[in-house]
Amino acid sequence: MISEVFITGSAACLPLDPVPNDRVEAILGMVGGKPSRARRIVLRNNGIQTRHYALDPATGEPVMTHAQLTAAAIRGLGDVGRVDCLATGTSNADQLLPGHGVMVHGELGWPQLEVVSLAGICLSGTAALKYATMAVASGSARRAIATGSELVSPVMRARHFEAESEHRLQALEERPEIAFDKEFLRWMLSDGAGAVLLEPAPGAGMSLRVRWIELFSNAHRLPACMYAGAEKESDGSLRGWARFPVTDWASRSIFSLKQDVRLLNEHVAPVTLTEPIAALRERHGIAPADVDWFLPHISSLYFAPILARTLDEIGFPIPAERWFTNLVSKGNTGSASPYIMLDELIRSGRIRPGQRLLMYVPESGRFSSGFVFLEAV
């Protein structure tokens, strides 16, 4: 049995008050007691003005767990009745095991249901949305909830970067380009969670019919670009945390997030857009005129003109007035960003029946991307 699937509710949770740029380093802390040399450059390029951290601004200590943050977003959906399937996506659960999904279920205290945890980076939330959609479409779930969430601020605090050994810190000072890559994500990422309710029929108000969801991996083409729990070897391969002595875990900051900025800048637009858009045209016959709202998950406003130029070059131009992003005010929340964007657009009242939305979610981990096509009813 294959039925239609509709997003009948959305919600988001952004912890505590917005944090402006001039307060970021005060909350996350200064590494070695020195102001960051990379911070101003990164913040100027990414265009983010405010973001949210689940950290007490006075102490820098976490005020909630990741499971609690995700559960808060789900509760924002209101009284949804009996839910048969919960699919969660994130890049950093509170623990290695158990999976994030069951920890969220435990926070909610709901009766027995199917729970899946999708791991990855930015695309994990979109993968959770696809799983939940398929659960409803197949008839195995009457109601399903999908989430994308990130709580990264605890690992972005200065104390984790100060774990570097003295000789390694000196090497980083001597190689500023390596220091920049290592510190880049401190000023890019923030906390947030989003959730959507999926059902086989529209709700009482505005609903979004899920026309299709497509995910693409380009791991066969390029090495890892964003990673954690590993270090990159000279040949581009990753050496995972289990291959290092325990004594090296802190001194080498094995578990910190890292981003190969040069690889990202060179490949993210052509690899995650050009071939996938060609595939979408072939599979679904989609054209630019079919897109009333384009919701790109971009980590930085730096990439906006690059994406626009790429779309023009491949014959899929989307005028700027059809773009919607809240990166400037909500920050880059990874797998939660598409949910938080969609929720804000829905609540703005700007979507009209019959309009169609194309969500674009690139992931720099190994250059994956996802596309979600929705129709307002």
Secondary structure, DSSP 4 states (H G I P E B T S, - for coil): -----EEEEEEEE--SS-EEHHHHHHHH--GGGS--SSHHHHHHHH---EE--SB-TTT--BSS-HHHHHHHHHHTT-------EEEEEES--SSSSS-HHHHHHHHHTPPS-EEEEEESSTTHHHHHHHHHHHHHHTTS-SSEEEEEEE--GGGGSHHHHTTS-HHHHHHHHH-HHHHHHHHHGGGTB--EEEEEEEESS--SS--EEEEEEEEEE-TTTS--SEESSEEE-TTS-EEEGGGS-TTHHHHTTTTS-EE-HHHHHHHHHIIIIIHHHHHHHHHH---GGG-SEEEE--S-GGGHHHHHHHHHHTT----GGGB---HHHH-B-GGGHHHHHHHHHHHHT---TT-EEEEEEEETTTTEEEEEEEEE-
